Amino acid sequence: MYSRNQYLKVLRERYLKASTRKEKPQLLDEYCGNTDQARKYVIRKIQPRVDLRPMQRKRRPEVYDGRLKQL
């Protein structure tokens, strides 16, 4: 996952600098071919406002009282 995000970061820079409409689909095809990810998913991930860091999971609050933790 980490290496895929690194690759996406490099591709994102190239994608945003691409000036013609012929270059952008070629970059998407390259990435989709190398990672086997869906094209629409890659288009959403390549947007400049998307953060590539993994999201933190929400932890449930603890419901135990102090007596149970001492055992």
SULJOSUL-V146167 format. One record per residue. PSI is psi in whole degrees, 0 to 359 (* if undefined). NEAR is the number of other ideal C-beta (glycine too) atoms within 8 Angstrom. Layout:
psi:near
PSI:NEAR
PSI:NEAR
This chain:
psi:near
319:5
315:5
327:6
321:8
325:9
316:8
320:11
324:13
317:9
317:8
324:12
317:10
315:8
321:9
317:11
335:7
344:6
131:9
332:4
161:6
350:5
329:6
319:9
313:10
328:8
320:8
320:12
318:13
319:8
312:9
315:13
324:12
323:7
329:7
352:9
34:5
156:8
145:6
316:8
323:6
317:8
321:14
320:9
322:8
336:9
351:11
145:7
340:5
359:3
134:8
132:3
353:7
143:4
145:4
146:4
139:4
145:4
128:4
144:4
147:4
148:4
137:4
4:3
148:6
177:5
331:6
319:6
330:7
334:7
333:5
*:4
